[in-house]
């Protein structure tokens, strides 16, 4: 059997995104509109979230 690495993709919700990025909701939305932050995804109803890979890639890009 081959050794395969699996990367778990998950949804990061609003509060966790604020903790991880250190950015307020308003700042993230302003950056998103300018194409400088990953786009949020609709989860149904009023719920939104971001893919963990999108946030991780963004964090790497700002260093």
PyMOL Python script that loads the backbone (N, CA, C, O; Angstrom):
from pymol import cmd

cmd.read_pdbstr("""\
ATOM      1  N   UNK A   1       0.842  -1.182   0.000  1.00  0.00           N
ATOM      2  CA  UNK A   1       0.000   0.000   0.000  1.00  0.00           C
ATOM      3  C   UNK A   1       0.885   1.243   0.000  1.00  0.00           C
ATOM      4  O   UNK A   1       1.906   1.291   0.685  1.00  0.00           O
ATOM      5  N   UNK A   2       0.490   2.222  -0.758  1.00  0.00           N
ATOM      6  CA  UNK A   2       1.247   3.466  -0.848  1.00  0.00           C
ATOM      7  C   UNK A   2       1.039   4.307   0.406  1.00  0.00           C
ATOM      8  O   UNK A   2      -0.022   4.287   1.030  1.00  0.00           O
ATOM      9  N   UNK A   3       2.078   5.039   0.748  1.00  0.00           N
ATOM     10  CA  UNK A   3       1.984   5.970   1.864  1.00  0.00           C
ATOM     11  C   UNK A   3       1.400   7.273   1.328  1.00  0.00           C
ATOM     12  O   UNK A   3       2.058   7.986   0.571  1.00  0.00           O
ATOM     13  N   UNK A   4       0.175   7.582   1.717  1.00  0.00           N
ATOM     14  CA  UNK A   4      -0.527   8.758   1.211  1.00  0.00           C
ATOM     15  C   UNK A   4      -0.788   9.711   2.367  1.00  0.00           C
ATOM     16  O   UNK A   4      -1.272   9.302   3.423  1.00  0.00           O
ATOM     17  N   UNK A   5      -0.468  10.969   2.164  1.00  0.00           N
ATOM     18  CA  UNK A   5      -0.766  11.990   3.169  1.00  0.00           C
ATOM     19  C   UNK A   5      -2.098  12.640   2.834  1.00  0.00           C
ATOM     20  O   UNK A   5      -2.314  13.087   1.708  1.00  0.00           O
ATOM     21  N   UNK A   6      -2.979  12.690   3.806  1.00  0.00           N
ATOM     22  CA  UNK A   6      -4.270  13.335   3.624  1.00  0.00           C
ATOM     23  C   UNK A   6      -4.268  14.651   4.381  1.00  0.00           C
ATOM     24  O   UNK A   6      -3.831  14.728   5.529  1.00  0.00           O
ATOM     25  N   UNK A   7      -4.757  15.668   3.727  1.00  0.00           N
ATOM     26  CA  UNK A   7      -4.888  16.974   4.358  1.00  0.00           C
ATOM     27  C   UNK A   7      -6.363  17.192   4.637  1.00  0.00           C
ATOM     28  O   UNK A   7      -7.198  17.139   3.734  1.00  0.00           O
ATOM     29  N   UNK A   8      -6.667  17.435   5.891  1.00  0.00           N
ATOM     30  CA  UNK A   8      -8.063  17.637   6.271  1.00  0.00           C
ATOM     31  C   UNK A   8      -8.490  19.063   5.935  1.00  0.00           C
ATOM     32  O   UNK A   8      -7.916  20.031   6.437  1.00  0.00           O
ATOM     33  N   UNK A   9      -9.491  19.176   5.091  1.00  0.00           N
ATOM     34  CA  UNK A   9     -10.062  20.485   4.748  1.00  0.00           C
ATOM     35  C   UNK A   9     -11.261  20.693   5.653  1.00  0.00           C
ATOM     36  O   UNK A   9     -12.080  19.792   5.838  1.00  0.00           O
ATOM     37  N   UNK A  10     -11.356  21.875   6.209  1.00  0.00           N
ATOM     38  CA  UNK A  10     -12.503  22.164   7.062  1.00  0.00           C
ATOM     39  C   UNK A  10     -12.908  23.619   6.892  1.00  0.00           C
ATOM     40  O   UNK A  10     -12.203  24.420   6.279  1.00  0.00           O
ATOM     41  N   UNK A  11     -14.041  23.924   7.444  1.00  0.00           N
ATOM     42  CA  UNK A  11     -14.577  25.283   7.379  1.00  0.00           C
ATOM     43  C   UNK A  11     -14.214  26.020   8.662  1.00  0.00           C
ATOM     44  O   UNK A  11     -14.398  25.508   9.766  1.00  0.00           O
ATOM     45  N   UNK A  12     -13.703  27.216   8.495  1.00  0.00           N
ATOM     46  CA  UNK A  12     -13.395  28.084   9.627  1.00  0.00           C
ATOM     47  C   UNK A  12     -14.503  29.123   9.711  1.00  0.00           C
ATOM     48  O   UNK A  12     -14.762  29.856   8.756  1.00  0.00           O
ATOM     49  N   UNK A  13     -15.144  29.172  10.857  1.00  0.00           N
ATOM     50  CA  UNK A  13     -16.249  30.106  11.048  1.00  0.00           C
ATOM     51  C   UNK A  13     -15.740  31.467  11.514  1.00  0.00           C
ATOM     52  O   UNK A  13     -14.552  31.637  11.789  1.00  0.00           O
ATOM     53  N   UNK A  14     -16.635  32.413  11.598  1.00  0.00           N
ATOM     54  CA  UNK A  14     -16.326  33.822  11.858  1.00  0.00           C
ATOM     55  C   UNK A  14     -15.412  34.039  13.066  1.00  0.00           C
ATOM     56  O   UNK A  14     -14.354  34.653  12.932  1.00  0.00           O
ATOM     57  N   UNK A  15     -15.801  33.552  14.222  1.00  0.00           N
ATOM     58  CA  UNK A  15     -15.038  33.815  15.442  1.00  0.00           C
ATOM     59  C   UNK A  15     -13.639  33.216  15.366  1.00  0.00           C
ATOM     60  O   UNK A  15     -12.664  33.860  15.754  1.00  0.00           O
ATOM     61  N   UNK A  16     -13.537  31.987  14.867  1.00  0.00           N
ATOM     62  CA  UNK A  16     -12.232  31.342  14.741  1.00  0.00           C
ATOM     63  C   UNK A  16     -11.349  32.089  13.739  1.00  0.00           C
ATOM     64  O   UNK A  16     -10.141  32.207  13.944  1.00  0.00           O
ATOM     65  N   UNK A  17     -11.943  32.585  12.672  1.00  0.00           N
ATOM     66  CA  UNK A  17     -11.187  33.336  11.667  1.00  0.00           C
ATOM     67  C   UNK A  17     -10.606  34.608  12.290  1.00  0.00           C
ATOM     68  O   UNK A  17      -9.471  34.984  12.000  1.00  0.00           O
ATOM     69  N   UNK A  18     -11.376  35.255  13.130  1.00  0.00           N
ATOM     70  CA  UNK A  18     -10.896  36.458  13.811  1.00  0.00           C
ATOM     71  C   UNK A  18      -9.713  36.128  14.722  1.00  0.00           C
ATOM     72  O   UNK A  18      -8.739  36.879  14.776  1.00  0.00           O
ATOM     73  N   UNK A  19      -9.798  35.016  15.429  1.00  0.00           N
ATOM     74  CA  UNK A  19      -8.719  34.607  16.332  1.00  0.00           C
ATOM     75  C   UNK A  19      -7.462  34.247  15.544  1.00  0.00           C
ATOM     76  O   UNK A  19      -6.360  34.657  15.909  1.00  0.00           O
ATOM     77  N   UNK A  20      -7.624  33.489  14.475  1.00  0.00           N
ATOM     78  CA  UNK A  20      -6.483  33.031  13.675  1.00  0.00           C
ATOM     79  C   UNK A  20      -5.774  34.189  12.981  1.00  0.00           C
ATOM     80  O   UNK A  20      -4.546  34.264  12.988  1.00  0.00           O
ATOM     81  N   UNK A  21      -6.549  35.087  12.384  1.00  0.00           N
ATOM     82  CA  UNK A  21      -5.959  36.167  11.583  1.00  0.00           C
ATOM     83  C   UNK A  21      -5.622  37.410  12.393  1.00  0.00           C
ATOM     84  O   UNK A  21      -4.741  38.181  12.011  1.00  0.00           O
ATOM     85  N   UNK A  22      -6.314  37.609  13.503  1.00  0.00           N
ATOM     86  CA  UNK A  22      -6.127  38.830  14.279  1.00  0.00           C
ATOM     87  C   UNK A  22      -6.810  40.032  13.661  1.00  0.00           C
ATOM     88  O   UNK A  22      -6.577  41.169  14.073  1.00  0.00           O
ATOM     89  N   UNK A  23      -7.660  39.778  12.664  1.00  0.00           N
ATOM     90  CA  UNK A  23      -8.353  40.862  11.960  1.00  0.00           C
ATOM     91  C   UNK A  23      -9.824  40.887  12.341  1.00  0.00           C
ATOM     92  O   UNK A  23     -10.458  39.842  12.491  1.00  0.00           O
ATOM     93  N   UNK A  24     -10.359  42.088  12.494  1.00  0.00           N
ATOM     94  CA  UNK A  24     -11.783  42.223  12.782  1.00  0.00           C
ATOM     95  C   UNK A  24     -12.606  41.842  11.555  1.00  0.00           C
ATOM     96  O   UNK A  24     -12.083  41.756  10.444  1.00  0.00           O
ATOM     97  N   UNK A  25     -13.869  41.619  11.768  1.00  0.00           N
ATOM     98  CA  UNK A  25     -14.783  41.279  10.676  1.00  0.00           C
ATOM     99  C   UNK A  25     -14.767  42.368   9.607  1.00  0.00           C
ATOM    100  O   UNK A  25     -14.685  42.071   8.415  1.00  0.00           O
ATOM    101  N   UNK A  26     -14.845  43.618  10.031  1.00  0.00           N
ATOM    102  CA  UNK A  26     -14.867  44.733   9.085  1.00  0.00           C
ATOM    103  C   UNK A  26     -13.602  44.777   8.240  1.00  0.00           C
ATOM    104  O   UNK A  26     -13.670  44.947   7.022  1.00  0.00           O
ATOM    105  N   UNK A  27     -12.457  44.624   8.880  1.00  0.00           N
ATOM    106  CA  UNK A  27     -11.183  44.652   8.152  1.00  0.00           C
ATOM    107  C   UNK A  27     -11.108  43.509   7.152  1.00  0.00           C
ATOM    108  O   UNK A  27     -10.693  43.708   6.010  1.00  0.00           O
ATOM    109  N   UNK A  28     -11.507  42.313   7.573  1.00  0.00           N
ATOM    110  CA  UNK A  28     -11.479  41.166   6.653  1.00  0.00           C
ATOM    111  C   UNK A  28     -12.390  41.394   5.457  1.00  0.00           C
ATOM    112  O   UNK A  28     -12.013  41.084   4.327  1.00  0.00           O
ATOM    113  N   UNK A  29     -13.570  41.927   5.686  1.00  0.00           N
ATOM    114  CA  UNK A  29     -14.495  42.163   4.577  1.00  0.00           C
ATOM    115  C   UNK A  29     -13.962  43.237   3.634  1.00  0.00           C
ATOM    116  O   UNK A  29     -14.131  43.131   2.419  1.00  0.00           O
ATOM    117  N   UNK A  30     -13.323  44.267   4.179  1.00  0.00           N
ATOM    118  CA  UNK A  30     -12.734  45.305   3.322  1.00  0.00           C
ATOM    119  C   UNK A  30     -11.605  44.728   2.475  1.00  0.00           C
ATOM    120  O   UNK A  30     -11.506  45.026   1.285  1.00  0.00           O
ATOM    121  N   UNK A  31     -10.756  43.907   3.082  1.00  0.00           N
ATOM    122  CA  UNK A  31      -9.672  43.258   2.335  1.00  0.00           C
ATOM    123  C   UNK A  31     -10.234  42.303   1.285  1.00  0.00           C
ATOM    124  O   UNK A  31      -9.711  42.213   0.174  1.00  0.00           O
ATOM    125  N   UNK A  32     -11.290  41.602   1.641  1.00  0.00           N
ATOM    126  CA  UNK A  32     -11.931  40.667   0.709  1.00  0.00           C
ATOM    127  C   UNK A  32     -12.443  41.408  -0.528  1.00  0.00           C
ATOM    128  O   UNK A  32     -12.260  40.940  -1.652  1.00  0.00           O
ATOM    129  N   UNK A  33     -13.073  42.542  -0.328  1.00  0.00           N
ATOM    130  CA  UNK A  33     -13.594  43.334  -1.450  1.00  0.00           C
ATOM    131  C   UNK A  33     -12.484  43.793  -2.385  1.00  0.00           C
ATOM    132  O   UNK A  33     -12.693  43.939  -3.589  1.00  0.00           O
ATOM    133  N   UNK A  34     -11.291  44.022  -1.815  1.00  0.00           N
ATOM    134  CA  UNK A  34     -10.142  44.465  -2.615  1.00  0.00           C
ATOM    135  C   UNK A  34      -9.342  43.291  -3.168  1.00  0.00           C
ATOM    136  O   UNK A  34      -8.327  43.494  -3.835  1.00  0.00           O
ATOM    137  N   UNK A  35      -9.783  42.078  -2.901  1.00  0.00           N
ATOM    138  CA  UNK A  35      -9.091  40.893  -3.400  1.00  0.00           C
ATOM    139  C   UNK A  35      -7.847  40.535  -2.608  1.00  0.00           C
ATOM    140  O   UNK A  35      -6.983  39.810  -3.101  1.00  0.00           O
ATOM    141  N   UNK A  36      -7.749  41.040  -1.376  1.00  0.00           N
ATOM    142  CA  UNK A  36      -6.564  40.819  -0.554  1.00  0.00           C
ATOM    143  C   UNK A  36      -6.786  39.819   0.579  1.00  0.00           C
ATOM    144  O   UNK A  36      -5.888  39.588   1.389  1.00  0.00           O
ATOM    145  N   UNK A  37      -7.970  39.230   0.636  1.00  0.00           N
ATOM    146  CA  UNK A  37      -8.299  38.224   1.644  1.00  0.00           C
ATOM    147  C   UNK A  37      -9.199  37.193   0.976  1.00  0.00           C
ATOM    148  O   UNK A  37      -9.987  37.541   0.096  1.00  0.00           O
ATOM    149  N   UNK A  38      -9.094  35.931   1.379  1.00  0.00           N
ATOM    150  CA  UNK A  38      -9.915  34.885   0.739  1.00  0.00           C
ATOM    151  C   UNK A  38     -11.415  35.180   0.824  1.00  0.00           C
ATOM    152  O   UNK A  38     -11.899  35.764   1.793  1.00  0.00           O
ATOM    153  N   UNK A  39     -12.121  34.765  -0.205  1.00  0.00           N
ATOM    154  CA  UNK A  39     -13.573  34.948  -0.248  1.00  0.00           C
ATOM    155  C   UNK A  39     -14.251  34.016   0.747  1.00  0.00           C
ATOM    156  O   UNK A  39     -13.901  32.842   0.864  1.00  0.00           O
ATOM    157  N   UNK A  40     -15.221  34.560   1.454  1.00  0.00           N
ATOM    158  CA  UNK A  40     -16.018  33.721   2.352  1.00  0.00           C
ATOM    159  C   UNK A  40     -16.945  32.851   1.526  1.00  0.00           C
ATOM    160  O   UNK A  40     -17.214  33.148   0.362  1.00  0.00           O
ATOM    161  N   UNK A  41     -17.421  31.804   2.113  1.00  0.00           N
ATOM    162  CA  UNK A  41     -18.318  30.873   1.428  1.00  0.00           C
ATOM    163  C   UNK A  41     -19.635  30.802   2.181  1.00  0.00           C
ATOM    164  O   UNK A  41     -19.667  30.779   3.411  1.00  0.00           O
ATOM    165  N   UNK A  42     -20.708  30.769   1.428  1.00  0.00           N
ATOM    166  CA  UNK A  42     -22.022  30.636   2.035  1.00  0.00           C
ATOM    167  C   UNK A  42     -22.228  29.192   2.466  1.00  0.00           C
ATOM    168  O   UNK A  42     -21.973  28.259   1.704  1.00  0.00           O
ATOM    169  N   UNK A  43     -22.694  29.022   3.700  1.00  0.00           N
ATOM    170  CA  UNK A  43     -22.945  27.684   4.233  1.00  0.00           C
ATOM    171  C   UNK A  43     -24.437  27.404   4.339  1.00  0.00           C
ATOM    172  O   UNK A  43     -24.850  26.365   4.854  1.00  0.00           O
ATOM    173  N   UNK A  44     -25.234  28.332   3.851  1.00  0.00           N
ATOM    174  CA  UNK A  44     -26.685  28.185   3.918  1.00  0.00           C
ATOM    175  C   UNK A  44     -27.258  29.176   4.910  1.00  0.00           C
ATOM    176  O   UNK A  44     -26.670  29.430   5.961  1.00  0.00           O
ATOM    177  N   UNK A  45     -28.385  29.724   4.578  1.00  0.00           N
ATOM    178  CA  UNK A  45     -28.974  30.737   5.440  1.00  0.00           C
ATOM    179  C   UNK A  45     -28.041  31.928   5.542  1.00  0.00           C
ATOM    180  O   UNK A  45     -27.561  32.444   4.532  1.00  0.00           O
ATOM    181  N   UNK A  46     -27.792  32.356   6.756  1.00  0.00           N
ATOM    182  CA  UNK A  46     -26.881  33.483   6.976  1.00  0.00           C
ATOM    183  C   UNK A  46     -25.488  33.036   7.389  1.00  0.00           C
ATOM    184  O   UNK A  46     -24.627  33.871   7.665  1.00  0.00           O
ATOM    185  N   UNK A  47     -25.256  31.741   7.434  1.00  0.00           N
ATOM    186  CA  UNK A  47     -23.962  31.211   7.880  1.00  0.00           C
ATOM    187  C   UNK A  47     -22.904  31.334   6.783  1.00  0.00           C
ATOM    188  O   UNK A  47     -23.166  31.062   5.612  1.00  0.00           O
ATOM    189  N   UNK A  48     -21.711  31.747   7.191  1.00  0.00           N
ATOM    190  CA  UNK A  48     -20.584  31.846   6.261  1.00  0.00           C
ATOM    191  C   UNK A  48     -19.350  31.233   6.913  1.00  0.00           C
ATOM    192  O   UNK A  48     -19.301  31.028   8.125  1.00  0.00           O
ATOM    193  N   UNK A  49     -18.360  30.948   6.079  1.00  0.00           N
ATOM    194  CA  UNK A  49     -17.098  30.422   6.591  1.00  0.00           C
ATOM    195  C   UNK A  49     -16.044  30.476   5.507  1.00  0.00           C
ATOM    196  O   UNK A  49     -16.332  30.823   4.361  1.00  0.00           O
ATOM    197  N   UNK A  50     -14.833  30.133   5.871  1.00  0.00           N
ATOM    198  CA  UNK A  50     -13.706  30.115   4.943  1.00  0.00           C
ATOM    199  C   UNK A  50     -13.091  28.730   4.957  1.00  0.00           C
ATOM    200  O   UNK A  50     -13.110  28.048   5.981  1.00  0.00           O
ATOM    201  N   UNK A  51     -12.547  28.312   3.826  1.00  0.00           N
ATOM    202  CA  UNK A  51     -11.824  27.050   3.784  1.00  0.00           C
ATOM    203  C   UNK A  51     -10.518  27.223   4.554  1.00  0.00           C
ATOM    204  O   UNK A  51      -9.832  28.235   4.410  1.00  0.00           O
ATOM    205  N   UNK A  52     -10.187  26.238   5.362  1.00  0.00           N
ATOM    206  CA  UNK A  52      -8.956  26.329   6.153  1.00  0.00           C
ATOM    207  C   UNK A  52      -7.731  26.478   5.256  1.00  0.00           C
ATOM    208  O   UNK A  52      -6.784  27.178   5.616  1.00  0.00           O
ATOM    209  N   UNK A  53      -7.740  25.836   4.105  1.00  0.00           N
ATOM    210  CA  UNK A  53      -6.594  25.945   3.188  1.00  0.00           C
ATOM    211  C   UNK A  53      -6.452  27.370   2.652  1.00  0.00           C
ATOM    212  O   UNK A  53      -5.334  27.854   2.476  1.00  0.00           O
ATOM    213  N   UNK A  54      -7.572  28.041   2.391  1.00  0.00           N
ATOM    214  CA  UNK A  54      -7.522  29.430   1.918  1.00  0.00           C
ATOM    215  C   UNK A  54      -6.905  30.346   2.980  1.00  0.00           C
ATOM    216  O   UNK A  54      -6.079  31.204   2.669  1.00  0.00           O
ATOM    217  N   UNK A  55      -7.313  30.152   4.229  1.00  0.00           N
ATOM    218  CA  UNK A  55      -6.781  30.973   5.319  1.00  0.00           C
ATOM    219  C   UNK A  55      -5.304  30.667   5.541  1.00  0.00           C
ATOM    220  O   UNK A  55      -4.505  31.584   5.729  1.00  0.00           O
ATOM    221  N   UNK A  56      -4.935  29.396   5.520  1.00  0.00           N
ATOM    222  CA  UNK A  56      -3.522  29.024   5.697  1.00  0.00           C
ATOM    223  C   UNK A  56      -2.652  29.604   4.591  1.00  0.00           C
ATOM    224  O   UNK A  56      -1.560  30.106   4.859  1.00  0.00           O
ATOM    225  N   UNK A  57      -3.126  29.539   3.354  1.00  0.00           N
ATOM    226  CA  UNK A  57      -2.368  30.111   2.232  1.00  0.00           C
ATOM    227  C   UNK A  57      -2.240  31.623   2.362  1.00  0.00           C
ATOM    228  O   UNK A  57      -1.186  32.185   2.065  1.00  0.00           O
ATOM    229  N   UNK A  58      -3.299  32.281   2.801  1.00  0.00           N
ATOM    230  CA  UNK A  58      -3.255  33.723   3.001  1.00  0.00           C
ATOM    231  C   UNK A  58      -2.230  34.078   4.083  1.00  0.00           C
ATOM    232  O   UNK A  58      -1.440  35.007   3.911  1.00  0.00           O
ATOM    233  N   UNK A  59      -2.246  33.337   5.198  1.00  0.00           N
ATOM    234  CA  UNK A  59      -1.290  33.596   6.276  1.00  0.00           C
ATOM    235  C   UNK A  59       0.152  33.441   5.787  1.00  0.00           C
ATOM    236  O   UNK A  59       1.022  34.230   6.155  1.00  0.00           O
ATOM    237  N   UNK A  60       0.399  32.435   4.966  1.00  0.00           N
ATOM    238  CA  UNK A  60       1.743  32.229   4.416  1.00  0.00           C
ATOM    239  C   UNK A  60       2.136  33.378   3.490  1.00  0.00           C
ATOM    240  O   UNK A  60       3.302  33.770   3.447  1.00  0.00           O
ATOM    241  N   UNK A  61       1.171  33.915   2.754  1.00  0.00           N
ATOM    242  CA  UNK A  61       1.464  34.957   1.764  1.00  0.00           C
ATOM    243  C   UNK A  61       1.796  36.307   2.393  1.00  0.00           C
ATOM    244  O   UNK A  61       2.444  37.137   1.755  1.00  0.00           O
ATOM    245  N   UNK A  62       1.369  36.539   3.619  1.00  0.00           N
ATOM    246  CA  UNK A  62       1.610  37.848   4.237  1.00  0.00           C
ATOM    247  C   UNK A  62       2.904  37.887   5.045  1.00  0.00           C
ATOM    248  O   UNK A  62       3.279  38.936   5.568  1.00  0.00           O
ATOM    249  N   UNK A  63       3.581  36.756   5.148  1.00  0.00           N
ATOM    250  CA  UNK A  63       4.844  36.721   5.914  1.00  0.00           C
ATOM    251  C   UNK A  63       6.006  37.168   5.088  1.00  0.00           C
ATOM    252  O   UNK A  63       7.135  37.198   5.577  1.00  0.00           O
TER     253      UNK A  63
END
""", "prot")
cmd.dss("prot")
cmd.show_as("cartoon", "prot")
cmd.util.cbc("prot")
cmd.orient("prot")
